[in-house]
């Protein structure tokens, strides 16, 4: 299984116009991505966090939320 394969719709709705700044792997089937807006001053642009569950059905496997008020955000994951 190709674990990092987004459908065109998932890409357009969640990733288009952003680039991956950081990522974390919580489990073999749970990924988090921190995205920054694809603009010249990306550090001061919009930020998004993507939750990706590749084993779920297309349309149900990507969750997105905007992030505000964080200076230099980073991702980390832990099961404990």
mmJSON file of the N, C-alpha and C atoms, coordinates in Angstrom:
{"data_MODEL":{"atom_site":{
"group_PDB":["ATOM","ATOM","ATOM","ATOM","ATOM","ATOM","ATOM","ATOM","ATOM","ATOM","ATOM","ATOM","ATOM","ATOM","ATOM","ATOM","ATOM","ATOM","ATOM","ATOM","ATOM","ATOM","ATOM","ATOM","ATOM","ATOM","ATOM","ATOM","ATOM","ATOM","ATOM","ATOM","ATOM","ATOM","ATOM","ATOM","ATOM","ATOM","ATOM","ATOM","ATOM","ATOM","ATOM","ATOM","ATOM","ATOM","ATOM","ATOM","ATOM","ATOM","ATOM","ATOM","ATOM","ATOM","ATOM","ATOM","ATOM","ATOM","ATOM","ATOM","ATOM","ATOM","ATOM","ATOM","ATOM","ATOM","ATOM","ATOM","ATOM","ATOM","ATOM","ATOM","ATOM","ATOM","ATOM","ATOM","ATOM","ATOM","ATOM","ATOM","ATOM","ATOM","ATOM","ATOM","ATOM","ATOM","ATOM","ATOM","ATOM","ATOM","ATOM","ATOM","ATOM","ATOM","ATOM","ATOM","ATOM","ATOM","ATOM","ATOM","ATOM","ATOM","ATOM","ATOM","ATOM","ATOM","ATOM","ATOM","ATOM","ATOM","ATOM","ATOM","ATOM","ATOM","ATOM","ATOM","ATOM","ATOM","ATOM","ATOM","ATOM","ATOM","ATOM","ATOM","ATOM","ATOM","ATOM","ATOM","ATOM","ATOM","ATOM","ATOM","ATOM","ATOM","ATOM","ATOM","ATOM","ATOM","ATOM","ATOM","ATOM","ATOM","ATOM","ATOM","ATOM","ATOM","ATOM","ATOM","ATOM","ATOM","ATOM","ATOM","ATOM","ATOM","ATOM","ATOM","ATOM","ATOM","ATOM","ATOM","ATOM","ATOM","ATOM","ATOM","ATOM","ATOM","ATOM","ATOM","ATOM","ATOM","ATOM","ATOM","ATOM","ATOM","ATOM","ATOM","ATOM","ATOM","ATOM","ATOM","ATOM","ATOM","ATOM","ATOM","ATOM","ATOM","ATOM","ATOM","ATOM","ATOM","ATOM","ATOM","ATOM","ATOM","ATOM","ATOM","ATOM","ATOM","ATOM","ATOM","ATOM","ATOM","ATOM","ATOM","ATOM","ATOM","ATOM","ATOM","ATOM","ATOM","ATOM","ATOM","ATOM","ATOM","ATOM","ATOM","ATOM","ATOM","ATOM","ATOM","ATOM","ATOM","ATOM","ATOM","ATOM","ATOM","ATOM","ATOM","ATOM","ATOM","ATOM","ATOM","ATOM","ATOM","ATOM","ATOM","ATOM","ATOM","ATOM","ATOM"],
"id":[1,2,3,4,5,6,7,8,9,10,11,12,13,14,15,16,17,18,19,20,21,22,23,24,25,26,27,28,29,30,31,32,33,34,35,36,37,38,39,40,41,42,43,44,45,46,47,48,49,50,51,52,53,54,55,56,57,58,59,60,61,62,63,64,65,66,67,68,69,70,71,72,73,74,75,76,77,78,79,80,81,82,83,84,85,86,87,88,89,90,91,92,93,94,95,96,97,98,99,100,101,102,103,104,105,106,107,108,109,110,111,112,113,114,115,116,117,118,119,120,121,122,123,124,125,126,127,128,129,130,131,132,133,134,135,136,137,138,139,140,141,142,143,144,145,146,147,148,149,150,151,152,153,154,155,156,157,158,159,160,161,162,163,164,165,166,167,168,169,170,171,172,173,174,175,176,177,178,179,180,181,182,183,184,185,186,187,188,189,190,191,192,193,194,195,196,197,198,199,200,201,202,203,204,205,206,207,208,209,210,211,212,213,214,215,216,217,218,219,220,221,222,223,224,225,226,227,228,229,230,231,232,233,234,235,236,237,238,239,240],
"type_symbol":["N","C","C","N","C","C","N","C","C","N","C","C","N","C","C","N","C","C","N","C","C","N","C","C","N","C","C","N","C","C","N","C","C","N","C","C","N","C","C","N","C","C","N","C","C","N","C","C","N","C","C","N","C","C","N","C","C","N","C","C","N","C","C","N","C","C","N","C","C","N","C","C","N","C","C","N","C","C","N","C","C","N","C","C","N","C","C","N","C","C","N","C","C","N","C","C","N","C","C","N","C","C","N","C","C","N","C","C","N","C","C","N","C","C","N","C","C","N","C","C","N","C","C","N","C","C","N","C","C","N","C","C","N","C","C","N","C","C","N","C","C","N","C","C","N","C","C","N","C","C","N","C","C","N","C","C","N","C","C","N","C","C","N","C","C","N","C","C","N","C","C","N","C","C","N","C","C","N","C","C","N","C","C","N","C","C","N","C","C","N","C","C","N","C","C","N","C","C","N","C","C","N","C","C","N","C","C","N","C","C","N","C","C","N","C","C","N","C","C","N","C","C","N","C","C","N","C","C","N","C","C","N","C","C","N","C","C","N","C","C"],
"label_atom_id":["N","CA","C","N","CA","C","N","CA","C","N","CA","C","N","CA","C","N","CA","C","N","CA","C","N","CA","C","N","CA","C","N","CA","C","N","CA","C","N","CA","C","N","CA","C","N","CA","C","N","CA","C","N","CA","C","N","CA","C","N","CA","C","N","CA","C","N","CA","C","N","CA","C","N","CA","C","N","CA","C","N","CA","C","N","CA","C","N","CA","C","N","CA","C","N","CA","C","N","CA","C","N","CA","C","N","CA","C","N","CA","C","N","CA","C","N","CA","C","N","CA","C","N","CA","C","N","CA","C","N","CA","C","N","CA","C","N","CA","C","N","CA","C","N","CA","C","N","CA","C","N","CA","C","N","CA","C","N","CA","C","N","CA","C","N","CA","C","N","CA","C","N","CA","C","N","CA","C","N","CA","C","N","CA","C","N","CA","C","N","CA","C","N","CA","C","N","CA","C","N","CA","C","N","CA","C","N","CA","C","N","CA","C","N","CA","C","N","CA","C","N","CA","C","N","CA","C","N","CA","C","N","CA","C","N","CA","C","N","CA","C","N","CA","C","N","CA","C","N","CA","C","N","CA","C","N","CA","C","N","CA","C","N","CA","C","N","CA","C","N","CA","C","N","CA","C","N","CA","C"],
"label_alt_id":[null,null,null,null,null,null,null,null,null,null,null,null,null,null,null,null,null,null,null,null,null,null,null,null,null,null,null,null,null,null,null,null,null,null,null,null,null,null,null,null,null,null,null,null,null,null,null,null,null,null,null,null,null,null,null,null,null,null,null,null,null,null,null,null,null,null,null,null,null,null,null,null,null,null,null,null,null,null,null,null,null,null,null,null,null,null,null,null,null,null,null,null,null,null,null,null,null,null,null,null,null,null,null,null,null,null,null,null,null,null,null,null,null,null,null,null,null,null,null,null,null,null,null,null,null,null,null,null,null,null,null,null,null,null,null,null,null,null,null,null,null,null,null,null,null,null,null,null,null,null,null,null,null,null,null,null,null,null,null,null,null,null,null,null,null,null,null,null,null,null,null,null,null,null,null,null,null,null,null,null,null,null,null,null,null,null,null,null,null,null,null,null,null,null,null,null,null,null,null,null,null,null,null,null,null,null,null,null,null,null,null,null,null,null,null,null,null,null,null,null,null,null,null,null,null,null,null,null,null,null,null,null,null,null,null,null,null,null,null,null],
"label_comp_id":["UNK","UNK","UNK","UNK","UNK","UNK","UNK","UNK","UNK","UNK","UNK","UNK","UNK","UNK","UNK","UNK","UNK","UNK","UNK","UNK","UNK","UNK","UNK","UNK","UNK","UNK","UNK","UNK","UNK","UNK","UNK","UNK","UNK","UNK","UNK","UNK","UNK","UNK","UNK","UNK","UNK","UNK","UNK","UNK","UNK","UNK","UNK","UNK","UNK","UNK","UNK","UNK","UNK","UNK","UNK","UNK","UNK","UNK","UNK","UNK","UNK","UNK","UNK","UNK","UNK","UNK","UNK","UNK","UNK","UNK","UNK","UNK","UNK","UNK","UNK","UNK","UNK","UNK","UNK","UNK","UNK","UNK","UNK","UNK","UNK","UNK","UNK","UNK","UNK","UNK","UNK","UNK","UNK","UNK","UNK","UNK","UNK","UNK","UNK","UNK","UNK","UNK","UNK","UNK","UNK","UNK","UNK","UNK","UNK","UNK","UNK","UNK","UNK","UNK","UNK","UNK","UNK","UNK","UNK","UNK","UNK","UNK","UNK","UNK","UNK","UNK","UNK","UNK","UNK","UNK","UNK","UNK","UNK","UNK","UNK","UNK","UNK","UNK","UNK","UNK","UNK","UNK","UNK","UNK","UNK","UNK","UNK","UNK","UNK","UNK","UNK","UNK","UNK","UNK","UNK","UNK","UNK","UNK","UNK","UNK","UNK","UNK","UNK","UNK","UNK","UNK","UNK","UNK","UNK","UNK","UNK","UNK","UNK","UNK","UNK","UNK","UNK","UNK","UNK","UNK","UNK","UNK","UNK","UNK","UNK","UNK","UNK","UNK","UNK","UNK","UNK","UNK","UNK","UNK","UNK","UNK","UNK","UNK","UNK","UNK","UNK","UNK","UNK","UNK","UNK","UNK","UNK","UNK","UNK","UNK","UNK","UNK","UNK","UNK","UNK","UNK","UNK","UNK","UNK","UNK","UNK","UNK","UNK","UNK","UNK","UNK","UNK","UNK","UNK","UNK","UNK","UNK","UNK","UNK","UNK","UNK","UNK","UNK","UNK","UNK"],
"label_asym_id":["A","A","A","A","A","A","A","A","A","A","A","A","A","A","A","A","A","A","A","A","A","A","A","A","A","A","A","A","A","A","A","A","A","A","A","A","A","A","A","A","A","A","A","A","A","A","A","A","A","A","A","A","A","A","A","A","A","A","A","A","A","A","A","A","A","A","A","A","A","A","A","A","A","A","A","A","A","A","A","A","A","A","A","A","A","A","A","A","A","A","A","A","A","A","A","A","A","A","A","A","A","A","A","A","A","A","A","A","A","A","A","A","A","A","A","A","A","A","A","A","A","A","A","A","A","A","A","A","A","A","A","A","A","A","A","A","A","A","A","A","A","A","A","A","A","A","A","A","A","A","A","A","A","A","A","A","A","A","A","A","A","A","A","A","A","A","A","A","A","A","A","A","A","A","A","A","A","A","A","A","A","A","A","A","A","A","A","A","A","A","A","A","A","A","A","A","A","A","A","A","A","A","A","A","A","A","A","A","A","A","A","A","A","A","A","A","A","A","A","A","A","A","A","A","A","A","A","A","A","A","A","A","A","A","A","A","A","A","A","A"],
"label_entity_id":["1","1","1","1","1","1","1","1","1","1","1","1","1","1","1","1","1","1","1","1","1","1","1","1","1","1","1","1","1","1","1","1","1","1","1","1","1","1","1","1","1","1","1","1","1","1","1","1","1","1","1","1","1","1","1","1","1","1","1","1","1","1","1","1","1","1","1","1","1","1","1","1","1","1","1","1","1","1","1","1","1","1","1","1","1","1","1","1","1","1","1","1","1","1","1","1","1","1","1","1","1","1","1","1","1","1","1","1","1","1","1","1","1","1","1","1","1","1","1","1","1","1","1","1","1","1","1","1","1","1","1","1","1","1","1","1","1","1","1","1","1","1","1","1","1","1","1","1","1","1","1","1","1","1","1","1","1","1","1","1","1","1","1","1","1","1","1","1","1","1","1","1","1","1","1","1","1","1","1","1","1","1","1","1","1","1","1","1","1","1","1","1","1","1","1","1","1","1","1","1","1","1","1","1","1","1","1","1","1","1","1","1","1","1","1","1","1","1","1","1","1","1","1","1","1","1","1","1","1","1","1","1","1","1","1","1","1","1","1","1"],
"label_seq_id":[1,1,1,2,2,2,3,3,3,4,4,4,5,5,5,6,6,6,7,7,7,8,8,8,9,9,9,10,10,10,11,11,11,12,12,12,13,13,13,14,14,14,15,15,15,16,16,16,17,17,17,18,18,18,19,19,19,20,20,20,21,21,21,22,22,22,23,23,23,24,24,24,25,25,25,26,26,26,27,27,27,28,28,28,29,29,29,30,30,30,31,31,31,32,32,32,33,33,33,34,34,34,35,35,35,36,36,36,37,37,37,38,38,38,39,39,39,40,40,40,41,41,41,42,42,42,43,43,43,44,44,44,45,45,45,46,46,46,47,47,47,48,48,48,49,49,49,50,50,50,51,51,51,52,52,52,53,53,53,54,54,54,55,55,55,56,56,56,57,57,57,58,58,58,59,59,59,60,60,60,61,61,61,62,62,62,63,63,63,64,64,64,65,65,65,66,66,66,67,67,67,68,68,68,69,69,69,70,70,70,71,71,71,72,72,72,73,73,73,74,74,74,75,75,75,76,76,76,77,77,77,78,78,78,79,79,79,80,80,80],
"pdbx_PDB_ins_code":[null,null,null,null,null,null,null,null,null,null,null,null,null,null,null,null,null,null,null,null,null,null,null,null,null,null,null,null,null,null,null,null,null,null,null,null,null,null,null,null,null,null,null,null,null,null,null,null,null,null,null,null,null,null,null,null,null,null,null,null,null,null,null,null,null,null,null,null,null,null,null,null,null,null,null,null,null,null,null,null,null,null,null,null,null,null,null,null,null,null,null,null,null,null,null,null,null,null,null,null,null,null,null,null,null,null,null,null,null,null,null,null,null,null,null,null,null,null,null,null,null,null,null,null,null,null,null,null,null,null,null,null,null,null,null,null,null,null,null,null,null,null,null,null,null,null,null,null,null,null,null,null,null,null,null,null,null,null,null,null,null,null,null,null,null,null,null,null,null,null,null,null,null,null,null,null,null,null,null,null,null,null,null,null,null,null,null,null,null,null,null,null,null,null,null,null,null,null,null,null,null,null,null,null,null,null,null,null,null,null,null,null,null,null,null,null,null,null,null,null,null,null,null,null,null,null,null,null,null,null,null,null,null,null,null,null,null,null,null,null],
"Cartn_x":[0.849,0.0,0.89,0.578,1.272,0.649,1.339,0.759,0.619,1.353,1.257,0.749,-0.441,-1.039,-2.38,-2.427,-3.654,-4.413,-5.738,-6.524,-6.383,-6.736,-6.691,-7.56,-8.734,-9.633,-9.038,-8.459,-7.82,-6.69,-5.921,-4.822,-5.349,-6.327,-6.866,-7.468,-8.196,-8.886,-7.962,-6.874,-6.084,-4.634,-4.034,-2.592,-2.232,-3.003,-2.677,-2.445,-1.34,-0.998,-0.171,0.202,1.01,2.176,3.18,4.289,4.544,5.087,5.32,6.521,6.287,7.325,7.829,6.94,7.307,6.338,6.738,5.855,6.155,5.184,5.351,4.582,5.116,4.468,4.085,2.783,2.326,2.289,1.947,1.882,2.069,2.148,2.381,1.235,0.096,-1.063,-1.64,-0.81,-1.249,-0.102,-0.33,0.679,0.123,1.003,0.647,1.608,1.089,1.904,1.603,2.651,2.511,2.825,1.884,2.05,2.116,2.963,3.044,2.567,1.914,1.406,2.567,2.37,3.402,3.432,4.022,4.199,5.637,6.166,7.549,7.852,6.936,7.13,6.338,6.643,5.854,5.81,6.852,6.888,5.761,5.364,4.283,2.948,2.896,1.664,0.786,-0.221,-1.134,-0.448,-0.938,-0.415,-1.576,-1.296,-2.293,-1.652,-2.464,-2.047,-2.955,-2.349,-3.076,-2.945,-4.053,-4.069,-4.374,-3.546,-3.711,-3.753,-4.851,-5.073,-5.208,-4.104,-4.111,-4.978,-5.298,-6.111,-7.607,-7.998,-9.407,-9.791,-11.089,-11.574,-11.28,-10.995,-10.838,-12.058,-11.793,-12.86,-12.993,-12.508,-12.57,-11.189,-10.139,-8.817,-7.968,-8.432,-7.664,-8.482,-7.857,-8.466,-7.532,-8.081,-7.284,-7.774,-6.833,-7.209,-6.179,-6.658,-5.772,-5.121,-3.914,-3.192,-2.901,-3.228,-2.918,-2.281,-1.452,-0.859,0.341,0.919,2.089,3.301,4.342,5.589,6.526,6.864,7.775,7.24,6.025,5.461,6.256,6.238,6.865,5.881,6.034,5.2,6.006,5.312,5.898,4.775,5.094,4.072,4.595,3.683,4.034,2.84,3.099,2.021,1.938,2.749,2.721,2.587],
"Cartn_y":[-1.183,0.0,1.24,2.185,3.468,4.357,4.543,5.225,6.729,7.35,8.797,9.159,8.703,8.991,9.665,10.965,11.739,11.736,11.72,11.881,13.33,13.587,14.958,15.886,15.427,16.246,16.512,15.488,15.688,16.708,16.606,17.548,18.968,19.149,20.478,21.12,20.343,20.88,21.138,20.392,20.433,20.89,20.663,20.866,21.943,22.085,23.02,24.426,25.043,26.386,26.393,25.224,25.09,24.158,24.177,23.231,22.635,21.422,20.702,21.289,21.719,22.305,21.295,20.444,19.458,18.283,17.138,15.974,15.133,14.314,13.384,12.119,10.993,9.703,9.179,9.087,8.579,7.056,6.468,5.018,4.735,3.471,3.153,3.605,3.922,4.344,5.689,6.515,7.843,8.833,9.833,10.834,12.226,13.126,14.537,15.366,16.405,17.31,18.742,19.531,20.957,21.642,22.407,23.07,24.574,25.218,26.675,27.137,28.294,28.854,29.108,28.785,28.93,30.369,31.244,32.657,33.033,34.163,34.53,34.652,35.164,35.313,34.225,32.971,31.841,31.78,32.239,32.192,33.019,34.08,34.935,34.665,33.649,33.308,32.363,31.837,30.891,29.551,28.837,27.509,26.529,25.291,24.221,22.982,22.237,20.918,19.907,18.919,17.864,16.581,15.926,14.585,13.636,12.627,11.714,10.278,9.594,8.201,7.392,6.877,6.28,5.041,4.356,3.139,3.431,4.675,5.053,5.264,5.335,5.54,6.96,7.137,8.485,9.335,10.57,11.449,11.463,10.404,10.313,10.273,10.245,9.995,11.236,12.417,13.643,14.627,15.177,16.23,17.424,18.617,19.836,20.835,21.519,22.64,23.749,24.975,26.122,26.352,26.879,27.187,28.683,29.327,30.746,30.94,31.963,32.302,31.479,30.726,29.904,30.47,30.8,31.254,30.059,29.672,28.548,27.22,26.819,25.545,24.351,23.293,22.01,20.903,19.752,18.594,17.541,16.811,15.658,14.681,13.429,12.414,11.438,10.963,9.988,9.09,7.849,6.933,6.763,7.431,7.326,8.672],
"Cartn_z":[0.0,0.0,0.0,-0.868,-0.9,0.175,1.281,2.435,2.282,1.411,1.264,-0.123,-0.41,-1.702,-1.471,-1.746,-1.606,-2.926,-2.872,-4.099,-4.561,-5.805,-6.324,-5.48,-5.086,-4.269,-2.889,-2.255,-0.948,-1.052,-2.135,-2.338,-2.514,-3.392,-3.664,-2.415,-1.629,-0.459,0.727,0.849,2.072,1.924,0.763,0.625,-0.394,-1.439,-2.509,-1.951,-2.351,-1.892,-0.611,-0.124,1.088,0.814,1.668,1.575,2.952,2.973,4.227,4.951,6.176,7.023,8.056,8.533,9.539,9.424,9.963,9.984,11.214,11.594,12.709,12.372,12.807,12.607,13.99,14.244,15.538,15.554,14.421,14.254,12.77,12.406,10.99,10.099,10.696,9.905,10.371,11.033,11.469,11.27,10.408,10.077,10.336,10.755,10.925,10.096,9.45,8.657,9.073,9.233,9.472,8.159,7.643,6.353,6.536,5.733,5.692,4.33,4.32,3.073,2.115,0.856,-0.169,-0.677,0.15,-0.192,0.15,-0.382,-0.094,1.41,2.196,3.643,4.371,4.085,4.597,6.118,6.786,8.251,8.849,8.167,8.656,7.969,7.124,6.415,7.223,6.579,7.211,7.437,8.463,8.8,8.886,8.549,8.657,9.256,9.993,10.429,9.748,9.124,8.426,9.243,9.511,10.093,8.944,8.771,7.632,8.135,7.811,8.183,6.898,6.339,5.003,4.85,5.929,5.805,5.789,6.059,5.972,4.513,4.25,2.889,2.413,1.109,0.579,0.94,1.312,1.765,3.278,3.949,5.41,6.062,5.278,5.852,6.089,5.683,5.875,6.702,7.731,8.53,8.54,8.453,8.39,9.414,10.047,10.903,10.723,10.768,10.696,12.052,12.037,13.271,13.313,14.401,14.578,15.949,16.06,17.345,17.744,16.819,17.125,16.401,17.134,16.522,16.404,15.205,14.994,15.461,15.046,15.516,15.026,15.803,15.466,15.834,15.219,15.525,16.264,17.106,17.796,18.065,18.224,18.5,19.547,20.336,21.363,21.623,21.941,22.298,23.799,24.568,26.03,26.661],
"occupancy":[1.0,1.0,1.0,1.0,1.0,1.0,1.0,1.0,1.0,1.0,1.0,1.0,1.0,1.0,1.0,1.0,1.0,1.0,1.0,1.0,1.0,1.0,1.0,1.0,1.0,1.0,1.0,1.0,1.0,1.0,1.0,1.0,1.0,1.0,1.0,1.0,1.0,1.0,1.0,1.0,1.0,1.0,1.0,1.0,1.0,1.0,1.0,1.0,1.0,1.0,1.0,1.0,1.0,1.0,1.0,1.0,1.0,1.0,1.0,1.0,1.0,1.0,1.0,1.0,1.0,1.0,1.0,1.0,1.0,1.0,1.0,1.0,1.0,1.0,1.0,1.0,1.0,1.0,1.0,1.0,1.0,1.0,1.0,1.0,1.0,1.0,1.0,1.0,1.0,1.0,1.0,1.0,1.0,1.0,1.0,1.0,1.0,1.0,1.0,1.0,1.0,1.0,1.0,1.0,1.0,1.0,1.0,1.0,1.0,1.0,1.0,1.0,1.0,1.0,1.0,1.0,1.0,1.0,1.0,1.0,1.0,1.0,1.0,1.0,1.0,1.0,1.0,1.0,1.0,1.0,1.0,1.0,1.0,1.0,1.0,1.0,1.0,1.0,1.0,1.0,1.0,1.0,1.0,1.0,1.0,1.0,1.0,1.0,1.0,1.0,1.0,1.0,1.0,1.0,1.0,1.0,1.0,1.0,1.0,1.0,1.0,1.0,1.0,1.0,1.0,1.0,1.0,1.0,1.0,1.0,1.0,1.0,1.0,1.0,1.0,1.0,1.0,1.0,1.0,1.0,1.0,1.0,1.0,1.0,1.0,1.0,1.0,1.0,1.0,1.0,1.0,1.0,1.0,1.0,1.0,1.0,1.0,1.0,1.0,1.0,1.0,1.0,1.0,1.0,1.0,1.0,1.0,1.0,1.0,1.0,1.0,1.0,1.0,1.0,1.0,1.0,1.0,1.0,1.0,1.0,1.0,1.0,1.0,1.0,1.0,1.0,1.0,1.0,1.0,1.0,1.0,1.0,1.0,1.0,1.0,1.0,1.0,1.0,1.0,1.0],
"B_iso_or_equiv":[0.0,0.0,0.0,0.0,0.0,0.0,0.0,0.0,0.0,0.0,0.0,0.0,0.0,0.0,0.0,0.0,0.0,0.0,0.0,0.0,0.0,0.0,0.0,0.0,0.0,0.0,0.0,0.0,0.0,0.0,0.0,0.0,0.0,0.0,0.0,0.0,0.0,0.0,0.0,0.0,0.0,0.0,0.0,0.0,0.0,0.0,0.0,0.0,0.0,0.0,0.0,0.0,0.0,0.0,0.0,0.0,0.0,0.0,0.0,0.0,0.0,0.0,0.0,0.0,0.0,0.0,0.0,0.0,0.0,0.0,0.0,0.0,0.0,0.0,0.0,0.0,0.0,0.0,0.0,0.0,0.0,0.0,0.0,0.0,0.0,0.0,0.0,0.0,0.0,0.0,0.0,0.0,0.0,0.0,0.0,0.0,0.0,0.0,0.0,0.0,0.0,0.0,0.0,0.0,0.0,0.0,0.0,0.0,0.0,0.0,0.0,0.0,0.0,0.0,0.0,0.0,0.0,0.0,0.0,0.0,0.0,0.0,0.0,0.0,0.0,0.0,0.0,0.0,0.0,0.0,0.0,0.0,0.0,0.0,0.0,0.0,0.0,0.0,0.0,0.0,0.0,0.0,0.0,0.0,0.0,0.0,0.0,0.0,0.0,0.0,0.0,0.0,0.0,0.0,0.0,0.0,0.0,0.0,0.0,0.0,0.0,0.0,0.0,0.0,0.0,0.0,0.0,0.0,0.0,0.0,0.0,0.0,0.0,0.0,0.0,0.0,0.0,0.0,0.0,0.0,0.0,0.0,0.0,0.0,0.0,0.0,0.0,0.0,0.0,0.0,0.0,0.0,0.0,0.0,0.0,0.0,0.0,0.0,0.0,0.0,0.0,0.0,0.0,0.0,0.0,0.0,0.0,0.0,0.0,0.0,0.0,0.0,0.0,0.0,0.0,0.0,0.0,0.0,0.0,0.0,0.0,0.0,0.0,0.0,0.0,0.0,0.0,0.0,0.0,0.0,0.0,0.0,0.0,0.0,0.0,0.0,0.0,0.0,0.0,0.0],
"pdbx_formal_charge":[null,null,null,null,null,null,null,null,null,null,null,null,null,null,null,null,null,null,null,null,null,null,null,null,null,null,null,null,null,null,null,null,null,null,null,null,null,null,null,null,null,null,null,null,null,null,null,null,null,null,null,null,null,null,null,null,null,null,null,null,null,null,null,null,null,null,null,null,null,null,null,null,null,null,null,null,null,null,null,null,null,null,null,null,null,null,null,null,null,null,null,null,null,null,null,null,null,null,null,null,null,null,null,null,null,null,null,null,null,null,null,null,null,null,null,null,null,null,null,null,null,null,null,null,null,null,null,null,null,null,null,null,null,null,null,null,null,null,null,null,null,null,null,null,null,null,null,null,null,null,null,null,null,null,null,null,null,null,null,null,null,null,null,null,null,null,null,null,null,null,null,null,null,null,null,null,null,null,null,null,null,null,null,null,null,null,null,null,null,null,null,null,null,null,null,null,null,null,null,null,null,null,null,null,null,null,null,null,null,null,null,null,null,null,null,null,null,null,null,null,null,null,null,null,null,null,null,null,null,null,null,null,null,null,null,null,null,null,null,null],
"auth_seq_id":[1,1,1,2,2,2,3,3,3,4,4,4,5,5,5,6,6,6,7,7,7,8,8,8,9,9,9,10,10,10,11,11,11,12,12,12,13,13,13,14,14,14,15,15,15,16,16,16,17,17,17,18,18,18,19,19,19,20,20,20,21,21,21,22,22,22,23,23,23,24,24,24,25,25,25,26,26,26,27,27,27,28,28,28,29,29,29,30,30,30,31,31,31,32,32,32,33,33,33,34,34,34,35,35,35,36,36,36,37,37,37,38,38,38,39,39,39,40,40,40,41,41,41,42,42,42,43,43,43,44,44,44,45,45,45,46,46,46,47,47,47,48,48,48,49,49,49,50,50,50,51,51,51,52,52,52,53,53,53,54,54,54,55,55,55,56,56,56,57,57,57,58,58,58,59,59,59,60,60,60,61,61,61,62,62,62,63,63,63,64,64,64,65,65,65,66,66,66,67,67,67,68,68,68,69,69,69,70,70,70,71,71,71,72,72,72,73,73,73,74,74,74,75,75,75,76,76,76,77,77,77,78,78,78,79,79,79,80,80,80],
"auth_comp_id":["UNK","UNK","UNK","UNK","UNK","UNK","UNK","UNK","UNK","UNK","UNK","UNK","UNK","UNK","UNK","UNK","UNK","UNK","UNK","UNK","UNK","UNK","UNK","UNK","UNK","UNK","UNK","UNK","UNK","UNK","UNK","UNK","UNK","UNK","UNK","UNK","UNK","UNK","UNK","UNK","UNK","UNK","UNK","UNK","UNK","UNK","UNK","UNK","UNK","UNK","UNK","UNK","UNK","UNK","UNK","UNK","UNK","UNK","UNK","UNK","UNK","UNK","UNK","UNK","UNK","UNK","UNK","UNK","UNK","UNK","UNK","UNK","UNK","UNK","UNK","UNK","UNK","UNK","UNK","UNK","UNK","UNK","UNK","UNK","UNK","UNK","UNK","UNK","UNK","UNK","UNK","UNK","UNK","UNK","UNK","UNK","UNK","UNK","UNK","UNK","UNK","UNK","UNK","UNK","UNK","UNK","UNK","UNK","UNK","UNK","UNK","UNK","UNK","UNK","UNK","UNK","UNK","UNK","UNK","UNK","UNK","UNK","UNK","UNK","UNK","UNK","UNK","UNK","UNK","UNK","UNK","UNK","UNK","UNK","UNK","UNK","UNK","UNK","UNK","UNK","UNK","UNK","UNK","UNK","UNK","UNK","UNK","UNK","UNK","UNK","UNK","UNK","UNK","UNK","UNK","UNK","UNK","UNK","UNK","UNK","UNK","UNK","UNK","UNK","UNK","UNK","UNK","UNK","UNK","UNK","UNK","UNK","UNK","UNK","UNK","UNK","UNK","UNK","UNK","UNK","UNK","UNK","UNK","UNK","UNK","UNK","UNK","UNK","UNK","UNK","UNK","UNK","UNK","UNK","UNK","UNK","UNK","UNK","UNK","UNK","UNK","UNK","UNK","UNK","UNK","UNK","UNK","UNK","UNK","UNK","UNK","UNK","UNK","UNK","UNK","UNK","UNK","UNK","UNK","UNK","UNK","UNK","UNK","UNK","UNK","UNK","UNK","UNK","UNK","UNK","UNK","UNK","UNK","UNK","UNK","UNK","UNK","UNK","UNK","UNK"],
"auth_asym_id":["A","A","A","A","A","A","A","A","A","A","A","A","A","A","A","A","A","A","A","A","A","A","A","A","A","A","A","A","A","A","A","A","A","A","A","A","A","A","A","A","A","A","A","A","A","A","A","A","A","A","A","A","A","A","A","A","A","A","A","A","A","A","A","A","A","A","A","A","A","A","A","A","A","A","A","A","A","A","A","A","A","A","A","A","A","A","A","A","A","A","A","A","A","A","A","A","A","A","A","A","A","A","A","A","A","A","A","A","A","A","A","A","A","A","A","A","A","A","A","A","A","A","A","A","A","A","A","A","A","A","A","A","A","A","A","A","A","A","A","A","A","A","A","A","A","A","A","A","A","A","A","A","A","A","A","A","A","A","A","A","A","A","A","A","A","A","A","A","A","A","A","A","A","A","A","A","A","A","A","A","A","A","A","A","A","A","A","A","A","A","A","A","A","A","A","A","A","A","A","A","A","A","A","A","A","A","A","A","A","A","A","A","A","A","A","A","A","A","A","A","A","A","A","A","A","A","A","A","A","A","A","A","A","A","A","A","A","A","A","A"],
"auth_atom_id":["N","CA","C","N","CA","C","N","CA","C","N","CA","C","N","CA","C","N","CA","C","N","CA","C","N","CA","C","N","CA","C","N","CA","C","N","CA","C","N","CA","C","N","CA","C","N","CA","C","N","CA","C","N","CA","C","N","CA","C","N","CA","C","N","CA","C","N","CA","C","N","CA","C","N","CA","C","N","CA","C","N","CA","C","N","CA","C","N","CA","C","N","CA","C","N","CA","C","N","CA","C","N","CA","C","N","CA","C","N","CA","C","N","CA","C","N","CA","C","N","CA","C","N","CA","C","N","CA","C","N","CA","C","N","CA","C","N","CA","C","N","CA","C","N","CA","C","N","CA","C","N","CA","C","N","CA","C","N","CA","C","N","CA","C","N","CA","C","N","CA","C","N","CA","C","N","CA","C","N","CA","C","N","CA","C","N","CA","C","N","CA","C","N","CA","C","N","CA","C","N","CA","C","N","CA","C","N","CA","C","N","CA","C","N","CA","C","N","CA","C","N","CA","C","N","CA","C","N","CA","C","N","CA","C","N","CA","C","N","CA","C","N","CA","C","N","CA","C","N","CA","C","N","CA","C","N","CA","C","N","CA","C","N","CA","C","N","CA","C","N","CA","C","N","CA","C","N","CA","C"],
"pdbx_PDB_model_num":[1,1,1,1,1,1,1,1,1,1,1,1,1,1,1,1,1,1,1,1,1,1,1,1,1,1,1,1,1,1,1,1,1,1,1,1,1,1,1,1,1,1,1,1,1,1,1,1,1,1,1,1,1,1,1,1,1,1,1,1,1,1,1,1,1,1,1,1,1,1,1,1,1,1,1,1,1,1,1,1,1,1,1,1,1,1,1,1,1,1,1,1,1,1,1,1,1,1,1,1,1,1,1,1,1,1,1,1,1,1,1,1,1,1,1,1,1,1,1,1,1,1,1,1,1,1,1,1,1,1,1,1,1,1,1,1,1,1,1,1,1,1,1,1,1,1,1,1,1,1,1,1,1,1,1,1,1,1,1,1,1,1,1,1,1,1,1,1,1,1,1,1,1,1,1,1,1,1,1,1,1,1,1,1,1,1,1,1,1,1,1,1,1,1,1,1,1,1,1,1,1,1,1,1,1,1,1,1,1,1,1,1,1,1,1,1,1,1,1,1,1,1,1,1,1,1,1,1,1,1,1,1,1,1,1,1,1,1,1,1]
}}}
